[in-house]
Amino acid sequence: MIWQFFPVLHPAVIVLFGLALLAALLLGSRLLLQKHVPRRSIVQLGVLRIGMIVLLVLGLFQPVLSIPQSVTDSPSLLVLVDT
């Protein structure tokens, strides 16, 4: 099995985009904490948001899994009809 990546953008841009989303997540979590939202809810939302960020960044890399197979070539049959 071989993993290949065909990124939509330059990989550095995708990584910076992911880091910006994580920074927004931290800022949002801090705001929720200041509004006295229960810590358990903040953690649950944070885990869901991190999962979404990971899936988005992985999707931007466009991974492809290649599974090489060896296929035997069957001999071709040629029929000549002479009338």
SULBEL-V735461 format. One record per pair of residues at least 24 apart in sequence whose ideal C-beta (glycine too) atoms are under 8 Angstrom apart, sorted by the first residue. I is the first residue (numbers start at 1). J is the second residue. Records with the same first field share a line. If there is no record, write none. Layout:
I->J + J
This chain:
1->65 + 66 + 67
2->65 + 66 + 67 + 68
3->63 + 64 + 65 + 66
4->63 + 64 + 65 + 66
5->61 + 62 + 63 + 64
6->61 + 62 + 64
7->60 + 61 + 62
8->60 + 61 + 62
9->60
11->61
14->57 + 60 + 61
15->57
17->57 + 60
18->53 + 56 + 57
21->53 + 56
22->50 + 53
25->49 + 50 + 53
